[in-house]
């Protein structure tokens, strides 16, 4: 699991590493307050899961996205 904590709702503010994780993710777990513009940077066929805690032990790359509080 790779974790992204957003400091901005603007997808242009993602680091190259964060953008690469999203582009390669098999699934993206996220909180309700994560902007759709960020989630749209994920691979088109990646599963999206709205959850408070990212599930562990799933195959492939999981990217967990939340916003800074």
N, C-alpha and C positions, 0 to 999 in steps of 0.2 A: 504494500500500500504506500502510495506517495501522497503527501498531504500538501494542499495549497490553502493558505490563509490569505484571503483577499484584503488588500488595503485600499482598493479602489473598485468601483463598479465598472470601470472602463476596461474592456479587453485589451486595449493597446498598452495598458500598464502591466500586463503579465510579463514575467521574465521569459527569456528564450527557453529556459529549462521548463518552466510551468506550461508554456504553450506546447512544447514538445511532448510533455507528459499527457496533456489533453488529447493531442493528435494521435497518440499511440495507445490510449486507454481502451481496455476491453469493457470497462464499466466506470461510470462516474457516480460517486455517491455525493450528495449535497444536502445542504439545509434549505429551508423554504425561502430564506432571504438572499440566496445567491442569484444574481441577475441572469436572465435568459441569454443575454449577449455573451456572457462568460461560458455558459453551457454550450452555446452554439459553436464554440471553438473545439469541442470534442469531436472525435471521429464520428462520422454519420451513423455507423452501425453499432456504436458503443451503447450498452445498456445504461440507463439513467435511473438512479434510485434515490428517492427522497427519504432521508433517514437522519436521526439524531446521532447515531454512532455507526461508523462504517463496519460492515460485517467482515470478519477475518476468515482466512482459510479458503477463499474462493480462487479458482484458477485464473491465470492471466493477470494483467495489470489493472489494479484498482486505483483510481485517483479520487481522493476525498477532498471536497471543496467546502470551505466555510468562510464567513466574513470575520474580520477582526472586530472585536467588541469594544 
